[in-house]
Amino acid sequence: MHALDNVHPGWLGRFLGLALVFGLSGQAVGAQPADESSASAKPTKPALTVTTTRPEIRDWPRTIAATGNLAAWREVVVGAEIGGERLVAMPVEIGDQVERGQLLARIDSDSVTADLEQARAAVAESEALLAEARADAGRARQSRGTPALSAQQADQYLSAEQTALARLTAAHARVRAEELRLSRTQVLAPVAGIVASLSATQGALVQAGDELLRLIRDNRLEWRAEVPATELARLQPGGPAQVLAPDGTPVNGQIRRIAPTVDPRTLTGLVYVDLPTETTGRPLRAGMFVRGVLDLGASPALTLPQSAVLMREGFAYVFRLEPDGTVAQTKVGIDRRLDDRVEITTGLEATAEVVDSGVGFLADGDLVRLVE
């Protein structure tokens, strides 16, 4: 006989109903902590597969970047040396190559030629007068102290001879002066070079001292690089330099001299760089504003591939590999760039191992996996 046989059927039904209710309630209560635990668990971030590298020390050129104008090494001003005459010819144009002694301009010489002829005639007249005076002086010397010629008259003849000689000397001087004026109607190139500008017009009346044209002496240009005063002491005459022409052509040059003064407004000084004569006119021209670099020689540099450096908010960072497989975002200083590498100046030692691929997807503390 079972114990439930003595239980009233009504009580048994109630008991089973309560048991079912409490059993279901207990199951619901017990399930709640399991759901909360599952919801609170965070998904694990997958490790990014990367490659790493170490810094390399390389000898890199150290340069100073600068800008400045191109100008003639020596600009020669050619002017008129006589005045009051017309400019009748200018057989050269801007950009022409001229040699020393080449005709650059011709000034009307008609009046000068006439003056020269008059001066030569004066010489002939003075020579005739001198011959007559010498003859008189010779007779005076022979008759001096005789009753035929008094001493006073003899002195007059001798004085006339000296006067005639002086007049002849003056006439010869005038001829030379007119010949010089005539030669100056032909304006010749004082040096070889390139015609940089024309200041006069054919047919114009010129005066002595008027500018006719300008030459770039010996076809030589110079780059007047504007360099910060703090950098001037690092430069030396004879050092190499390079300018970049507007068309992108690099042109090598050499530092000739360094200005002894600094502009107080810009705090820059001029460095004069000689450029090859064959580059004058093509690709370089006087008046151009160009950029370039001044070479300070080579120096050791701690370098990394540019792919290993992340630029963020104006600062440079690398991701150093830690022993636990994570990366540490490290701020570094950078300076020179050459090809695909960049110089690290601060923040990293030469033995460090850093990520060199996918740095844009990393954050400080990320777990990484190295490519095998």
For each residue, the residues with C-beta under 8 A, 3 or more apart:
1: 5
2: 5
3: 6 7
4: 7 12
5: 1 2
6: 3
7: 3 4 11 12 15
8: 11 12
9: 12 13
10: 13 14
11: 7 8 14 15
12: 4 7 8 9 15 16
13: 9 10 16 17
14: 10 11 17 18
15: 7 11 12 18 19
16: 12 13 19 20
17: 13 14 20 21
18: 14 15 21 22
19: 15 16 22 23
20: 16 17 23 24
21: 17 18 24 25
22: 18 19 25 26
23: 19 20 26 27
24: 20 21 27 28
25: 21 22 28 29
26: 22 23 29 30
27: 23 24 30 31
28: 24 25 31 32
29: 25 26 32
30: 26 27 33 34
31: 27 28 34 35
32: 28 29 35 36
33: 30 36 37
34: 30 31 37 38
35: 31 32 38 39
36: 32 33 39 40
37: 33 34 40 41
38: 34 35 41
39: 35 36
40: 36 37
41: 37 38
42:
43:
44:
45: 366 367
46:
47: 325 366 367 368 369
48: 358 361 362 366 367 368 369
49: 368 369 370 371
50: 355 356 357 358 362 368 369 370 371
51: 355 356 357 370 371
52: 321 353 354 355 356 370
53: 304 305 308 353 354 356
54: 350 351 352 353 354
55: 302 303 304 344 348 349 350 352 354
56: 302 303 304 341
57: 300 301 302 303 350
58: 300 301 303 341
59: 298 299 300 301
60: 298 299 300 301 303 336 338 343
61: 295 296 297 298 338
62: 295 296 297 298 299 336
63: 293 294 295 296
64: 227 231 234 235 293 294 296
65: 291 292 293
66: 225 226 227 271 291 292 293 294
67: 225 226 289 290 291 292
68: 223 224 225 226 270 289 290 292
69: 223 224 287 288 289 290
70: 221 222 223 224 243 275 284 285 286 287 288 289 290
71: 75 221 222 224 286 287
72: 75 196 216 217 220 221 222 286
73: 216 217 218 220 221 222 274
74: 216 217 218 220
75: 71 72 196 214 215 216 217
76: 190 191 193 214 215 216 217
77: 211 214
78: 104 105 187 189 190 211 212 213 214 215
79: 209 210 211 212
80: 83 87 107 184 187 200 206 207 208 209 210 212
81: 184 187 208
82: 85 107 112 181 184 185 208
83: 80 206 207 208 209 210
84: 205 207
85: 82 107 108 109 111 112 185 205 206
86: 107 108 203 204 205 206
87: 80 90 105 106 107 108 200 201 202 203 204 205 206 212
88: 106 107 108 202 203
89: 105 106 202
90: 87 104 105 106 198 200 202 212 213
91: 103 104 105 106
92: 96 98 102 104 105 195 198 213
93: 96 195 198
94: 195 196 197 198
95: 194 195 281
96: 92 93 194 195
97: 193 194 219
98: 92 102 104 189 192 193 194 195 215
99: 102 189 192
100: 189 190 191 192
101: 188 189
102: 92 98 99 188 189
103: 91 106 186 187 188 189
104: 78 90 91 92 98 187 188 189 195 212 213
105: 78 87 89 90 91 92 187 200 212 213
106: 87 88 89 90 91 103 109 185 186 187
107: 80 82 85 86 87 88 184 185 186 187 206
108: 85 86 87 88 111 185
109: 85 106 112 113 182 185
110: 113 114
111: 85 108 114 115
112: 82 85 109 115 116 178 181 182 185
113: 109 110 116 117 182
114: 110 111 117 118
115: 111 112 118 119 178 181
116: 112 113 119 120 175 178 179 181 182
117: 113 114 120 121
118: 114 115 121 122
119: 115 116 122 123 171 174 175 177 178
120: 116 117 123 124 175
121: 117 118 124 125
122: 118 119 125 126 171 174 175
123: 119 120 126 127 168 171 172 174 175
124: 120 121 127 128
125: 121 122 128 129 171
126: 122 123 129 130 164 167 168 170 171
127: 123 124 130 131 168
128: 124 125 131 132
129: 125 126 132 133 164 167 168
130: 126 127 133 134 161 164 165 167 168
131: 127 128 134 135
132: 128 129 135 136 164
133: 129 130 136 137 157 160 161 163 164 165
134: 130 131 137 138 161 164
135: 131 132 138 139
136: 132 133 139 140 157 160 161
137: 133 134 140 141 157 158 160 161
138: 134 135 141 142
139: 135 136 142 143 149 157
140: 136 137 143 144 149 153 154 157 158
141: 137 138 144 154 158
142: 138 139
143: 139 140 146 148 149 154
144: 140 141 149 151 154
145: 151
146: 143 149
147:
148: 143
149: 139 140 143 144 146 153 154
150: 153 154
151: 144 145 154 155
152: 155 156
153: 140 149 150 156 157
154: 140 141 143 144 149 150 151 157 158
155: 151 152 158 159
156: 152 153 159 160
157: 133 136 137 139 140 153 154 160 161
158: 137 140 141 154 155 161 162
159: 155 156 162 163
160: 133 136 137 156 157 163 164
161: 130 133 134 136 137 157 158 164 165
162: 158 159 165 166
163: 133 159 160 166 167
164: 126 129 130 132 133 134 160 161 167 168
165: 130 133 161 162 168 169
166: 162 163 169 170
167: 126 129 130 163 164 170 171
168: 123 126 127 129 130 164 165 171 172
169: 165 166 172 173
170: 126 166 167 173 174
171: 119 122 123 125 126 167 168 174 175
172: 123 168 169 175 176
173: 169 170 176 177
174: 119 122 123 170 171 177 178
175: 116 119 120 122 123 171 172 178 179
176: 172 173 179 180
177: 119 173 174 180 181
178: 112 115 116 119 174 175 181 182
179: 116 175 176 182 183
180: 176 177 183 184
181: 82 112 115 116 177 178 184 185
182: 109 112 113 116 178 179 185
183: 179 180 186
184: 80 81 82 107 180 181 187
185: 82 85 106 107 108 109 112 181 182
186: 103 106 107 183
187: 78 80 81 103 104 105 106 107 184 212
188: 101 102 103 104
189: 78 98 99 100 101 102 103 104 192 193 215
190: 76 78 100 215
191: 76 100 215 217 218
192: 98 99 100 189 217 218 219
193: 76 97 98 189 215 216 217 218 219
194: 95 96 97 98 215 216 219 280 281
195: 92 93 94 95 96 98 104 198 213 214 215
196: 72 75 94 213 214 215 216 286
197: 94 213 214
198: 90 92 93 94 195 212 213
199: 210 211 212 213 214
200: 80 87 90 105 204 206 210 211 212 213
201: 87 204
202: 87 88 89 90
203: 86 87 88
204: 86 87 200 201
205: 84 85 86 87
206: 80 83 85 86 87 107 200 210 212
207: 80 83 84 210
208: 80 81 82 83
209: 79 80 83
210: 79 80 83 199 200 206 207
211: 77 78 79 199 200 214
212: 78 79 80 87 90 104 105 187 198 199 200 206
213: 78 90 92 104 105 195 196 197 198 199 200
214: 75 76 77 78 195 196 197 199 211
215: 75 76 78 98 189 190 191 193 194 195 196
216: 72 73 74 75 76 193 194 196 219 220 221 280 286
217: 72 73 74 75 76 191 192 193 220
218: 73 74 191 192 193 277
219: 97 192 193 194 216 277 280 281
220: 72 73 74 216 217 274 275 277 280
221: 70 71 72 73 216 275 279 280 284 286
222: 70 71 72 73 256 272 273 274 275
223: 68 69 70 241 243 253 272 273 275 290 292
224: 68 69 70 71 270 271 272 273
225: 66 67 68 241 270 271 272 273 292 294
226: 66 67 68 266 268 269 270
227: 64 66 231 232 235 268 269 270 271 294
228: 231 232 267 268
229: 232 262 267 268 269
230: 233
231: 64 227 228 234 235
232: 227 228 229 235 258 262 269 271
233: 230
234: 64 231 296
235: 64 227 231 232 239 255 258 271 294 296
236: 239 255
237: 255 256 257 258
238: 254 255
239: 235 236 254 255 294 295 296
240: 252 253 254 255 294 295
241: 223 225 252 253 254 255 271 273 292 293 294 295
242: 250 251 252 253 292 293 295
243: 70 223 250 251 253 273 275 284 290 291 292
244: 248 249 250 251 290 291 292
245: 248 249 250 251 279 283 284 288 290
246: 283 288 290
247: 283
248: 244 245
249: 244 245 283
250: 242 243 244 245
251: 242 243 244 245 275 276 279 283 284
252: 240 241 242 276
253: 223 240 241 242 243 273 274 275 276 292
254: 238 239 240 241 273 274
255: 235 236 237 238 239 240 241 258 271 272 273 274 294
256: 222 237 272 273 274
257: 237 271 272
258: 232 235 237 255 269 270 271 272
259: 262 269 270 271 272
260:
261: 269
262: 229 232 259 267 268 269
263: 266 267 268 269
264: 267
265:
266: 226 263
267: 228 229 262 263 264
268: 226 227 228 229 262 263
269: 226 227 229 232 258 259 261 262 263
270: 68 224 225 226 227 258 259
271: 66 224 225 227 232 235 241 255 257 258 259 294
272: 222 223 224 225 255 256 257 258 259
273: 222 223 224 225 241 243 253 254 255 256 292 294
274: 73 220 222 253 254 255 256
275: 70 220 221 222 223 243 251 253 279 280 284
276: 251 252 253 279
277: 218 219 220 280
278:
279: 221 245 251 275 276 282 283 284
280: 194 216 219 220 221 275 277 284 285
281: 95 194 219 284 285
282: 279
283: 245 246 247 249 251 279
284: 70 221 243 245 251 275 279 280 281 288 290
285: 70 280 281 288
286: 70 71 72 196 216 221
287: 69 70 71
288: 69 70 245 246 284 285
289: 67 68 69 70
290: 67 68 69 70 223 243 244 245 246 284
291: 65 66 67 243 244
292: 65 66 67 68 223 225 241 242 243 244 253 273
293: 63 64 65 66 241 242
294: 63 64 66 225 227 235 239 240 241 255 271 273
295: 61 62 63 239 240 241 242
296: 61 62 63 64 234 235 239 299
297: 61 62
298: 59 60 61 62
299: 59 60 62 296
300: 57 58 59 60
301: 57 58 59 60 335 336 343
302: 55 56 57 343 344 345 348 350
303: 55 56 57 58 60 338 341 342 343 344
304: 53 55 56 308 309 318 341 342 344 348 354 356
305: 53 308 309 340 341 342 356
306: 309 337 340 341 342
307: 340 356 357 359
308: 53 304 305 318 354 355 356 359
309: 304 305 306 316 317 318 332 334 342 359
310: 316 317 318 319 359 360 362
311: 314 315 316 317
312: 315 317
313:
314: 311
315: 311 312 331
316: 309 310 311 331 332 333 334
317: 309 310 311 312 329 330 331 332 359
318: 304 308 309 310 329 330 332 344 347 348 354 355 359
319: 310 327 328 329 330 354 355 359 362
320: 327 328 330 348 352 353 354
321: 52 325 327 353 354 355 368
322: 325 326 327 328
323:
324:
325: 47 321 322 367 368 369
326: 322 365 366 367 368
327: 319 320 321 322 355 362 364 365 366 368
328: 319 320 322 364 365
329: 317 318 319 362 363 364
330: 317 318 319 320 347 348 354
331: 315 316 317 347
332: 309 316 317 318 344 345 346 347 348
333: 316 344 345 346 347
334: 309 316 337 342 343 344 345
335: 301 342 343 345
336: 60 62 301 342 343
337: 306 334 341 342 343
338: 60 61 303 341
339:
340: 305 306 307
341: 56 58 303 304 305 306 337 338
342: 303 304 305 306 309 334 335 336 337
343: 60 301 302 303 334 335 336 337
344: 55 302 303 304 318 332 333 334 347 348
345: 302 332 333 334 335
346: 332 333
347: 318 330 331 332 333 344
348: 55 302 304 318 320 330 332 344 352 354
349: 55 352
350: 54 55 57 302
351: 54
352: 54 55 320 348 349
353: 52 53 54 320 321
354: 52 53 54 55 304 308 318 319 320 321 330 348
355: 50 51 52 308 318 319 321 327 358 359 362 368
356: 50 51 52 53 304 305 307 308 359
357: 50 51 307
358: 48 50 355 361 362
359: 307 308 309 310 317 318 319 355 356 362
360: 310
361: 48 358
362: 48 50 310 319 327 329 355 358 359 366 368
363: 329 366
364: 327 328 329
365: 326 327 328
366: 45 47 48 326 327 362 363
367: 45 47 48 325 326
368: 47 48 49 50 321 325 326 327 355 362
369: 47 48 49 50 325
370: 49 50 51 52
371: 49 50 51
372:
